[in-house]
Amino acid sequence: MSSSAVNGGGNGHFQSHYIPNTPDEQAGMLASLGVSSIDHLFADIPAEHRNPPLRLPDPMPELEIQRELGALAGRNRPLGSGPSFLGAGAYHHFIPAIVKSLVTRGEFITAYTPYQAEASQGTLQVIYEFQTLICNLYGMEVANAGMYDGATSMAEAALMACRVARRERIAVLDTVSPAYRAVIESYCRPQNLEVATVSDAASGVNDATACLVTQYPNFYGGIEDLGSQVDTAHNAGALSVVSCDPIAVGMFQPPGHYGADIVTGEGQPLGIPPSYGGPYVGLFATKQEYIRQMPSRLSGRTVDRNGETGYVLTLQTREQHIRRERATSNICTNEALYALASTIYLAALGKSGLRQVSELCYQKSQYAASQIAALPGYSVANDGPFFREFVAQCPAPPAEINRRLMEQNILGGLDVSDRYPNGMLLCVTEMNTKDDIDQLASALASV
């Protein structure tokens, strides 16, 4: 955008080659809004943040730029450069080479929804297969084409539950990821929906509750009694919304087995690198009876007039496509590229491969917990079964311990001292060897 577009003209209008509105059209829109100028329109933004100077460096030759960017990248600590035990929502799993090989093909490099079915049969088929695989994973009847990430999937599920149940209270267990709970708040508060964080499902659900939101396994790695939680929600006339780790269901019963109504999840463990926290792909599945309240899109399989198989966008509940008052969400894309990555990952591993990954995560995390629990001054806070993650309570603040671990090139865990005194959330996946775990235990002992 040109500088004149950023700064505006003396008459309060934007002047730009890139904005087609004429000054008269802009004046008409401002009048409809009841404001006198563009500056008045953005008055809520503090002046120092409205048009700050960019302070860009001087131009550089391409070779020097590459060197500078390389030096900046060199300050990072790549996951493969040493043992890592950090999880908390972004996980270091093995990604078969075939995933990158296929997702980087020119035919597939798009994150956007394919609107022209006749020109997008390959992508639509991938989305259809992705939906089928997610249904199989979660034990549900229908899944959509994908969401932004696990957090927004959960938030959209809470909104959907309010529409279905015709209630305005959302109960969220306090063992759900704090980041996910914050996103639910961001989505729901502006719509005057009550979001209640509860410590117990039985006492936290009442007749005004639209849904009980749980995480399986929970944020601290614990496996809670999902069947009891689902029954508690249903007995109060509420829906059960579960955010489920797709790797865990390689060995544990899926939420659909317990009667969950809406199941969401983060697709990152399925063939997607941690990538500094995104972009990822959100998973979303539900029961057939709620399909028209489901956000995002649905790819379907049909036959054309010649009897040939064809793939189409069967259902789109976004306000751009249907009457606004009947829209369920304004999600603008389905993260098609990473839905493809997850589809390739699941197809490459198959049932037995996914189960093997799941069992390795479980067994190695149990071994790590037993080694740490045996150290003087350390204990494991989880009082029940856990998967891949657990909380180690340490003899010193986790920040200090992580600093000491980093001196030995070990990436430690997340500080969860707000819930467990000196608590550190540690993650162990199939990428961690026995030597890695023993090295961690030895380093913790030295601290």
Salt bridges, closest charged atoms under 4 A:
GLU48 OE2 - HIS49 NE2 3.99
GLU107 OE2 - ARG105 NH2 2.62
ASP174 OD2 - ARG419 NH1 3.56
GLU185 OE1 - ARG189 NE 2.53
GLU194 OE2 - ARG169 NE 3.55
ASP245 OD2 - ARG388 NH2 2.32
ASP261 OD2 - HIS234 NE2 2.70
ASP261 OD1 - LYS287 NZ 2.94
GLU319 OE1 - ARG324 NH2 3.38
GLU359 OE2 - ARG355 NE 2.89
GLU400 OE2 - ARG403 NH2 2.77
GLU400 OE2 - ARG404 NH1 3.98
GLU407 OE2 - ARG403 NH1 2.82
GLU430 OE1 - HIS93 ND1 2.70
ASP438 OD2 - LYS434 NZ 2.93
